[in-house]
């Protein structure tokens, strides 16, 4: 009898795990759009005789567009499921990269990065994907969110190396074209998998969408708003601290008198450890202690190691501090969708996660 029950559950388990793997790959491939212009910045500036501020502005516009677009994509997720954000995001990342290979003016570059790759492209990644996966997993929700979120760290390890090699071999235009075609060829099929709706997701009656399970009617309208504000403010603070070493660690290592290549290696170690923290740490701490306690642990680690990084000078100690910092910061952002799912209305998880990520993006820019 037990064997029969396990067999009956197998298709649902397979479907859930397939959506999990598709979400991770969608995140991993789509996040490459962030790193292309970082690696190609010098080449783009040199070809057009532009100051480096031009491609840097395009990079910033992608973050800004993704932050605002994340709320829109979260709203689409809440209303239509993951199908619409996935197809829009896959199309815009692929087409945006292809059009990047044809750029002739700075305004074309700004439009592609701000609107196509930002508002409609990257906005379909972290917030919708993590909010969506929380609806597929009840018992291992934190682990699932951590696995999907680790795609960002893995992308940071993989894509800069790929782009660096390809740009040196065929130039930045051909590299952008190749990435765009690859994104279309892989992300659109993944979007076909992500269009599936999670089981047992019903609609919430009108007038009850602002209620949190288990809360009293008198407190329900106020509690979600308060939690939303607190999480949004917290995301700004944690991302200011997160952004500082990510943006300056290579220069900092160089200022300490070491080869800049060592700084790049330190950054890679930091990103690799962040992926490990997201993949394993969020599931372990979030699943056992809940999202709030997990983010407290990760934030405390980040704050402590940020302080330590300011005072270590030997290269081995810098590597160690950077690795521990990565273990701290890597688990922070994936905790937010878990907390949203635990404390806020499930039917609004997409847009609420998107708003938090918008504030987090502001914190990254400020840092």
C-alpha positions as CSV (number, residue, x, y, z in Angstrom):
1,X,0.0,0.0,0.0
2,X,2.8,2.4,0.9
3,X,4.5,1.6,-2.4
4,X,1.4,2.4,-4.3
5,X,1.1,5.8,-2.5
6,X,4.7,6.6,-3.4
7,X,4.0,5.7,-7.0
8,X,0.9,8.0,-7.1
9,X,3.0,10.8,-5.8
10,X,5.8,10.4,-8.3
11,X,4.4,12.5,-11.2
12,X,3.7,15.4,-9.0
13,X,7.2,15.2,-7.5
14,X,8.8,14.9,-10.9
15,X,6.8,17.9,-12.1
16,X,7.8,20.0,-9.1
17,X,11.5,19.1,-9.4
18,X,11.4,19.8,-13.2
19,X,10.1,23.3,-12.5
20,X,12.8,23.8,-9.9
21,X,15.6,22.8,-12.3
22,X,14.0,25.0,-15.1
23,X,13.8,28.0,-12.7
24,X,17.5,27.5,-11.7
25,X,18.6,27.3,-15.4
26,X,16.4,30.3,-16.4
27,X,18.0,32.4,-13.6
28,X,21.5,31.2,-14.6
29,X,21.2,31.9,-18.3
30,X,19.2,35.2,-18.0
31,X,21.6,36.7,-15.4
32,X,24.4,36.6,-18.1
33,X,22.9,39.8,-19.4
34,X,24.2,41.6,-16.4
35,X,27.8,40.6,-16.9
36,X,28.2,41.1,-20.7
37,X,28.5,44.8,-20.6
38,X,30.8,44.6,-17.5
39,X,33.3,42.5,-19.5
40,X,32.8,44.3,-22.8
41,X,32.9,47.8,-21.3
42,X,36.4,48.7,-22.5
43,X,35.9,47.3,-26.0
44,X,32.5,49.2,-26.4
45,X,34.0,52.4,-25.2
46,X,37.0,52.1,-27.5
47,X,35.0,51.3,-30.6
48,X,32.8,54.4,-30.3
49,X,35.4,56.6,-28.6
50,X,32.9,56.9,-25.7
51,X,33.8,57.7,-22.1
52,X,33.4,54.6,-19.9
53,X,30.5,56.4,-18.3
54,X,28.3,55.5,-21.3
55,X,28.3,51.7,-20.9
56,X,28.3,52.2,-17.2
57,X,25.1,54.2,-17.4
58,X,23.6,51.4,-19.5
59,X,24.6,48.9,-16.8
60,X,22.9,51.1,-14.2
61,X,19.8,51.5,-16.3
62,X,19.4,47.7,-16.5
63,X,19.4,47.5,-12.7
64,X,16.9,50.4,-12.5
65,X,14.7,49.0,-15.1
66,X,14.7,45.5,-13.5
67,X,13.8,47.0,-10.2
68,X,10.7,48.8,-11.4
69,X,9.9,46.0,-13.9
70,X,10.1,43.5,-11.1
71,X,6.9,44.9,-9.5
72,X,5.1,44.6,-12.9
73,X,6.4,41.1,-13.4
74,X,5.3,40.2,-9.9
75,X,1.9,41.5,-10.6
76,X,1.7,39.4,-13.8
77,X,2.8,36.4,-11.8
78,X,0.0,36.9,-9.3
79,X,-2.6,37.4,-12.0
80,X,-1.4,35.0,-14.8
81,X,1.1,32.7,-13.3
82,X,4.7,32.3,-14.4
83,X,3.9,31.8,-18.0
84,X,3.7,35.4,-19.1
85,X,6.8,36.7,-17.2
86,X,8.8,33.8,-18.4
87,X,8.0,34.3,-22.1
88,X,8.4,38.0,-21.9
89,X,11.7,37.7,-20.1
90,X,13.1,35.0,-22.3
91,X,12.2,37.0,-25.5
92,X,13.6,40.3,-24.2
93,X,16.9,38.9,-22.9
94,X,17.5,37.1,-26.2
95,X,16.4,39.9,-28.5
96,X,18.1,42.6,-26.4
97,X,21.4,40.8,-26.6
98,X,21.0,40.4,-30.3
99,X,20.2,44.0,-30.8
100,X,23.2,44.9,-28.6
101,X,25.4,43.5,-31.4
102,X,23.9,46.0,-33.8
103,X,24.2,49.1,-31.6
104,X,25.4,52.3,-33.2
105,X,24.4,55.1,-30.8
106,X,24.4,55.5,-27.1
107,X,20.7,56.0,-27.0
108,X,20.1,52.6,-28.6
109,X,22.3,51.1,-25.9
110,X,20.4,52.9,-23.2
111,X,17.0,51.7,-24.6
112,X,18.2,48.1,-24.9
113,X,19.6,47.9,-21.4
114,X,17.0,50.0,-19.6
115,X,13.8,48.7,-21.3
116,X,14.5,45.4,-23.0
117,X,17.1,43.8,-20.8
118,X,16.0,45.7,-17.7
119,X,12.3,46.4,-17.4
120,X,11.1,43.4,-19.5
121,X,14.2,41.1,-19.2
122,X,16.0,40.8,-16.0
123,X,12.8,41.8,-14.1
124,X,11.5,38.3,-15.0
125,X,14.3,36.6,-13.0
126,X,14.8,36.8,-9.3
127,X,11.5,38.1,-7.9
128,X,9.0,36.1,-10.1
129,X,11.1,32.9,-10.1
130,X,11.6,32.8,-6.3
131,X,8.0,33.9,-5.6
132,X,6.7,31.2,-8.0
133,X,8.8,28.4,-6.6
134,X,7.5,29.1,-3.1
135,X,4.1,28.0,-4.4
136,X,5.4,24.7,-5.6
137,X,7.1,23.7,-2.3
138,X,5.5,23.6,1.1
139,X,7.9,21.4,3.2
140,X,11.2,22.3,1.5
141,X,10.3,25.9,0.5
142,X,13.5,27.5,1.8
143,X,15.7,24.9,0.1
144,X,13.9,25.4,-3.2
145,X,14.2,29.2,-3.0
146,X,17.9,28.9,-2.1
147,X,18.5,26.6,-5.1
148,X,16.8,29.0,-7.5
149,X,18.6,32.0,-6.0
150,X,22.0,30.4,-6.3
151,X,21.7,30.8,-10.1
152,X,22.8,34.5,-9.6
153,X,26.0,33.4,-7.9
154,X,26.7,30.6,-10.4
155,X,26.1,33.1,-13.2
156,X,28.7,35.4,-11.6
157,X,31.2,32.5,-11.7
158,X,30.5,31.3,-15.3
159,X,29.5,34.2,-17.6
160,X,32.4,36.6,-17.1
161,X,34.8,33.9,-18.0
162,X,32.8,32.8,-21.0
163,X,32.3,36.4,-22.2
164,X,36.0,37.2,-21.7
165,X,37.1,34.3,-23.8
166,X,34.6,34.9,-26.6
167,X,35.3,38.7,-26.8
168,X,39.0,38.0,-27.1
169,X,38.3,35.4,-29.9
170,X,35.5,37.0,-32.0
171,X,34.8,40.5,-30.6
172,X,32.1,42.0,-28.5
173,X,29.4,42.2,-31.2
174,X,29.6,38.6,-32.2
175,X,29.7,37.6,-28.5
176,X,26.5,39.6,-27.9
177,X,24.9,37.9,-30.9
178,X,25.9,34.4,-29.8
179,X,24.6,35.0,-26.2
180,X,21.3,36.3,-27.6
181,X,20.8,33.3,-29.8
182,X,21.7,31.0,-27.0
183,X,19.3,32.7,-24.6
184,X,16.4,32.5,-27.0
185,X,17.3,28.8,-27.8
186,X,17.3,27.8,-24.2
187,X,15.1,30.2,-22.2
188,X,12.1,29.9,-24.4
189,X,11.9,26.1,-24.0
190,X,12.5,26.6,-20.2
191,X,9.6,29.1,-20.3
192,X,7.4,26.2,-21.7
193,X,8.2,24.3,-18.5
194,X,7.6,27.3,-16.2
195,X,4.2,28.0,-17.7
196,X,2.8,25.1,-15.6
197,X,0.7,26.2,-12.6
198,X,1.5,24.9,-9.2
199,X,-0.9,22.3,-7.7
200,X,-3.6,23.4,-5.2
201,X,-3.3,27.1,-6.0
202,X,-6.7,28.6,-5.9
203,X,-8.0,32.1,-6.1
204,X,-8.6,34.1,-3.0
205,X,-12.1,35.6,-2.6
206,X,-12.4,39.4,-3.1
207,X,-12.1,41.3,0.1
208,X,-9.8,38.7,1.7
209,X,-6.6,39.2,-0.4
210,X,-5.1,41.4,2.2
211,X,-5.6,38.9,5.1
212,X,-2.8,36.8,6.4
213,X,-3.5,33.3,7.5
214,X,-3.9,33.1,11.3
215,X,-4.2,36.8,11.9
216,X,-7.2,38.4,13.4
217,X,-9.6,40.4,11.1
218,X,-8.8,43.7,13.0
219,X,-5.0,43.3,12.5
220,X,-5.0,41.7,9.0
221,X,-5.2,45.0,6.9
222,X,-2.4,46.6,8.9
223,X,0.0,43.8,9.4
224,X,0.9,43.1,5.7
225,X,1.6,46.8,5.2
226,X,3.9,47.0,8.2
227,X,5.7,43.9,7.3
228,X,6.2,45.1,3.8
229,X,7.7,48.4,4.9
230,X,10.0,46.8,7.4
231,X,11.3,44.2,4.8
232,X,11.7,46.9,2.2
233,X,13.8,49.1,4.5
234,X,15.8,46.1,5.6
235,X,16.6,45.2,2.0
236,X,18.0,48.7,1.4
237,X,20.3,48.4,4.4
238,X,21.6,44.9,3.7
239,X,22.2,45.6,0.1
240,X,24.3,48.8,0.8
241,X,26.6,46.5,2.9
242,X,26.5,43.9,0.2
243,X,27.3,46.2,-2.7
244,X,30.4,47.8,-1.1
245,X,32.8,44.8,-1.3
246,X,31.3,43.5,-4.6
247,X,32.0,46.8,-6.3
248,X,35.4,47.6,-4.7
249,X,37.1,44.4,-3.7
250,X,39.2,44.2,-6.8
251,X,40.4,47.8,-6.4
252,X,40.9,47.2,-2.7
253,X,43.2,44.2,-3.2
254,X,45.1,46.3,-5.8
255,X,45.4,49.1,-3.2
256,X,46.9,46.6,-0.8
257,X,49.8,46.1,-3.3
258,X,48.7,42.9,-4.9
259,X,48.3,42.0,-8.6
260,X,44.8,43.0,-9.8
261,X,44.4,39.4,-11.0
262,X,44.4,38.4,-7.3
263,X,41.5,40.8,-6.8
264,X,39.5,39.1,-9.5
265,X,40.2,35.8,-7.8
266,X,39.0,37.1,-4.5
267,X,35.8,38.3,-6.1
268,X,35.3,34.8,-7.7
269,X,35.8,33.2,-4.3
270,X,33.3,35.6,-2.8
271,X,30.7,34.8,-5.6
272,X,31.3,31.1,-5.3
273,X,30.7,31.1,-1.6
274,X,27.6,33.2,-2.0
275,X,26.2,30.5,-4.4
276,X,27.0,27.8,-1.8
277,X,25.2,29.9,0.9
278,X,22.2,30.3,-1.3
279,X,22.1,26.7,-2.4
280,X,22.6,25.0,0.9
281,X,22.4,27.6,3.7
282,X,19.0,29.1,3.0
283,X,17.5,25.6,2.9
284,X,19.2,24.5,6.1
285,X,18.6,27.6,8.2
286,X,15.3,28.7,6.7
287,X,13.8,25.3,6.8
288,X,14.7,24.7,10.4
289,X,14.4,28.2,11.9
290,X,12.3,30.2,9.5
291,X,13.1,33.0,7.1
292,X,13.4,35.8,9.7
293,X,16.0,33.9,11.9
294,X,17.8,32.8,8.8
295,X,18.2,36.3,7.5
296,X,19.3,37.5,10.9
297,X,22.2,34.9,10.8
298,X,23.2,35.8,7.3
299,X,23.0,39.6,7.9
300,X,25.0,39.3,11.1
301,X,27.7,37.3,9.2
302,X,27.8,39.9,6.4
303,X,28.1,42.8,8.8
304,X,30.9,41.2,10.8
305,X,32.9,40.2,7.8
306,X,32.4,43.6,6.2
307,X,34.1,45.1,9.3
308,X,36.9,42.5,9.1
309,X,37.6,43.2,5.5
310,X,38.5,46.7,6.3
311,X,41.3,45.6,8.6
312,X,42.9,42.5,7.0
313,X,45.9,43.0,4.8
314,X,47.6,39.7,4.0
315,X,46.3,38.0,0.9
316,X,45.4,34.7,2.6
317,X,43.3,36.6,5.2
318,X,41.6,38.6,2.5
319,X,40.7,35.4,0.7
320,X,39.3,33.9,4.0
321,X,37.4,37.0,4.9
322,X,35.9,37.3,1.4
323,X,34.9,33.7,1.4
324,X,33.1,34.1,4.8
325,X,31.5,37.4,3.6
326,X,30.2,35.5,0.6
327,X,28.7,32.8,2.8
328,X,26.9,35.7,4.7
329,X,25.6,37.8,1.9
330,X,24.7,34.9,-0.4
331,X,21.8,33.8,1.8
332,X,20.2,37.2,2.4
333,X,18.2,37.9,-0.8
334,X,16.8,34.4,-1.1
335,X,15.4,34.7,2.4
336,X,13.1,37.6,1.4
337,X,10.8,35.4,-0.8
338,X,10.7,32.9,2.0
339,X,9.7,35.6,4.6
340,X,7.1,37.1,2.2
341,X,5.5,33.6,1.8
342,X,5.5,33.1,5.5
343,X,4.2,36.4,6.6
344,X,2.3,38.0,3.7
345,X,-0.7,37.0,1.5
346,X,0.3,34.2,-0.8
347,X,-1.8,35.7,-3.6
348,X,0.3,38.8,-3.6
349,X,3.7,37.2,-3.2
350,X,4.9,38.2,-6.7
351,X,4.3,41.9,-6.5
352,X,5.4,42.2,-2.8
353,X,8.7,40.4,-3.5
354,X,9.2,42.6,-6.6
355,X,8.8,45.8,-4.4
356,X,11.3,44.5,-1.9
357,X,13.8,43.7,-4.7
358,X,13.3,47.2,-6.1
359,X,14.3,48.6,-2.7
360,X,17.2,46.1,-2.6
361,X,18.4,47.4,-6.0
362,X,18.3,51.0,-4.6
363,X,20.5,49.7,-1.8
364,X,22.9,48.1,-4.2
365,X,23.2,51.4,-6.2
366,X,23.7,53.4,-3.0
367,X,26.4,51.0,-1.8
